[in-house]
Amino acid sequence: MKQYSITLTPVGGLANRMKAIEAGIRLARKVGSELRILWFRTWEINCPFSLIFEPLLMDGVKLTEAGIKEELTLDRPRRRNGYIPALFEHFAFQARIFEGEATRLRDHGFSFEQWARGRNVYLAACVDFLPKPEGQDFSLFRPIPLLTQRIKKNRQDLGQDYIGVHIRRTDNIHSIQLSPTSLFVDRIATQLVQNPHTKFFLATDDEKEKDTLTTHFGEHIVTPPDQADRDSIPGIQNAVVEMYTLAHAQRIWGSAQSSYSETAAHINHIPIELLTRQHS
């Protein structure tokens, strides 16, 4: 019996890639195909998978840390690579879908199962392209022991009933516009009136947000001392530690249209509220 395969390139930041990989594994299982995951180091994540997560030990699933060969033959065809991979992919795959189209097709109810079944296909995605009512299962991702120890220490320092706060900034214009810092300041102040002993774990990609909240609330805010940085291995490792520290909070107050906020909540299925400006 011929074995078909899905080649998946997860695209974007940490949470986007986790969403795409989890969906890719579900797709491969549904259609009976093998799955090859290509992990490219880019400006969003300049870090190998192996330095943040344990190997994905699953039958029929193989993750490859992309090197020069993969960059020339299996990367997404773009101006930066002279569209050279398109030539190789044209002959290697019976069908291809790239990330922009994958998101659009997902939103229009496209059947990825029907598309992938019985063919060798290539898919680049930055979203959960197989949405399911109960949410995604991220238990397949296991931070490496070094990071697990740091997550455990954060939890010990914070205690049992801390609230996770994620403020997304930098290049996410929607989060900046829809989830201003004032909403988080007001919500934290209200919570401290109700319970003056509450601690908050703050994860953010903007150092100014750390300064603002610690100035307002002092020792009630616990936030990593490391600089937010996606273009280095330590920076991405810090992002994993922060995500999983958020994931063990009592609940999360997150930013609008942030995959990171949502993924942190879905890891352990804890309540999340996206603090969003109300338009008049």
N, C-alpha and C positions, 0 to 999 in steps of 0.2 A: 504494500500500500504506500503510495507516494505521500511524503510528509511535506506540508506547506509551511511557510514561515511568514511572520510579521517582523519587519525591522522598524523599531521605534526610536525616534530621536526626541527625547523630552527637551522642551525649550523653555527659557525664561529663568526666573529665580527659583529658590529652594522649594517653596510651596507649589509653584506651578509644575515643577518637574515631578514632585511626589504625586501630585494629582494625575499627571499623564502616565506615569509608570504604573500606578495602581490600576488605572483604567485599561492600560495595555495588557496587563496580566489577566484581567477579567475577560477582555476581548479574545485573547489567545486561547483561554480555556473554553470559552463558548463555542469557538469555531474549530477547535482541535488542532491548532497550529502551534509550532514552536515560536518562541519570542526571543529576538535579539535586541537588546537595549544598547544604544550608542550614547555614551556619556561624554559630551564635548565640554572642554573648559572654555568658557567665554567670559565676557566682562560681567555678566550677571552672577556667574559662579566660577571663579577661577580656582577651582579646587577639585581634586579627584574624588570620586564617590567613595573610594576605599579609606579616605581620611576623615570621613564623617559618619559613614554607615558600615555595618557589618555586611558581608556578602549576602546576596539574595539566594538562599539555598532552596531552590524550587526546581522540580523536574520540568524540563522543556523551556527554562528561562536562563538566558545568559546575558550578563552585563559586560560590555567591553569599554574599557577606558580608551577613548579615541585618540589615535596618534596621527602622524603625518599621512599614513596610508588612508585612513578613514576620512581625514579632512579633504583629501583629493578625490575620493571616490564615493563617499557616503554622506557627506555633509549636505546641508541645504544649499542648493545652488543660489549664489548671491554674487553681487559685484565684487566683494572682497576676495572671493575665490575664483573669479573669472568665469563663473557658471560651469566650471569644468566638471563637477560631480554629475551634472545633468546628463552628460554623455554616457557615463558608466551606469547611472541609475536607469536610464532608458532601456538598456539591454538586460539589466539584472532583475527588474521588477515588472510585473504585469499591470500594476496600478500604483500611483503615488498621490498622496495628499499632504500638503504642507500646512503649517500652523494656522495661518490666517483663514484658509479655507476650512480647516478642521473645526475651528470655532464657529464659523458661519453655518456649516453643515449641522453641527451639534444643535445649534439654536433653531434649526428648521426641521428637526426630527429625522435627520438622515440615518439610515440603518448601516452602521459600520460593520455589523455582523454580516449582513448580506454582501457588503463590499469586499470583505476580507476572506470570506469562506471559499476554500478551494483554490486560492491563488497565493502567489508570493507578492507581498505588498510592502510599501514603504509609507510610514506615517510619521510626521513631525507634529507635535501637539504641545500646548501649554495649558490645557484645561482637562477636566474630567469629561471626556467625550462620550462616556457611557453613564450618564447620571442615573442614580437609583434613589428611591425615596428614603431609605434608611441611612444614606450617607456612605462615604467611602471608608474602607478598612485600611488604616495605616499601620497595623500591627506588623506588617512585613518589614517595615523600616526599624532597624535597631541601631541606635547610636553606638559608636565604638566605645570600648571600656573607658578610655581617657575622658571622653565627653560625658559618659554615664556617671562617672564619679563627680564631675562638676555639677551636673544636674542634681544629683543626690545632695551635695553640699548646699546648693541654693535652697532646696526644699527644707533641709534641716535648719538653716538660718531664718527662713521665713515662717516656719511653723505650719500648722494644718489649714488654717482658714484665710489664707491671703487671697487677694483679688488680682488677677492678671490684667495689665493695661498694655495695649499695643497701639502706638501712634505711628502711622505710616506717613512718610514724607518723601524727600528727594524727588524722584521722577514720577511719582504717582499723583497727577494733578487732581484726580477725582477725590482721593483721600484728603488732600490739602484743602480743597474747596468745601467738601461735604462734611468733614470731621475736624473742625478747627479745635485748637488746643483749649479754648474756653469751655467747650463742652466737657472735656475731661476734668478740667479744674473744678467746674461746678459740681460734677457728679462725685468726685472724690471728697469735696467739702461737705456735701450732703451726707455721704456715707460716714464721715468722721463725726458728724453731729449725732448720728444714730449709734455708732460704735467707735468711740475715740481710740480704741486699741487696734483698729484695722491696719494691716500692712498691705502695701501694694507693690507688686513686681512690675516694673516698667521696662518694656522692650521697645526700642525705637531705632530708626536709622538716622536720627538727627540729634546731634549733641545739644543743640539749643533746647530741645524738648526736655532733656534730662535736667538742664540747668533751671528751666522754668518750673518744673514740678518739684524739684528738690528745694528750690527757693521758697515755694509756697508751702510745702508740707514737710520739709525736713526729714526726720528719721522714719517717717511713715512710708517714704518712697525708697524701695530697694532697686537699684539699677546697676548693671555691670559697669565697671570702670573703663572697659576697653572701648576704643574708638570704633564706631560703626564703619565697616569696610567690607564690600563685597568682592573686591579685587585682590584678595589674598587668602591664603589657606587659613590663617588664624581668624580672619574676619568671618569666613563662612562657618568655621567651627563654632565661633561665638553665636552665630545666628541659629545654629542647631541647638546649642545649650539654652538659649533664650526661648526658642519655640517650645522645647520640651519642659522648661520651667513653667511657661504659661500653661501648658497642657495639664499640669497638676494643680492648677489654681482651683479655688472654689467656683469661680466663674470668670469670664473674660469680658472686658469692655474693649472693643476693637474699632478699627477704622473702616469706613465705607469702601467697598470695592477693593479689599485687600485679601488676596488668597492666603497670605501668611496668618492673618487673624483667624480666618475660618479653619484653616488646616490645624492650627494649634488647638482649637476647640474640638475638632473632630477626632484627634488622636485618642482622647479618652472620653469623648462624647459628653463634654461638659457644656453648661449653658453659655451662650455668647450673645451679647448685645452690641450691635454696631452703632456707635454714637454718631448720629447723622443730623445735620442742620435741617430744620423744617422750613420749607419754602412757603412763603405766603402767596 
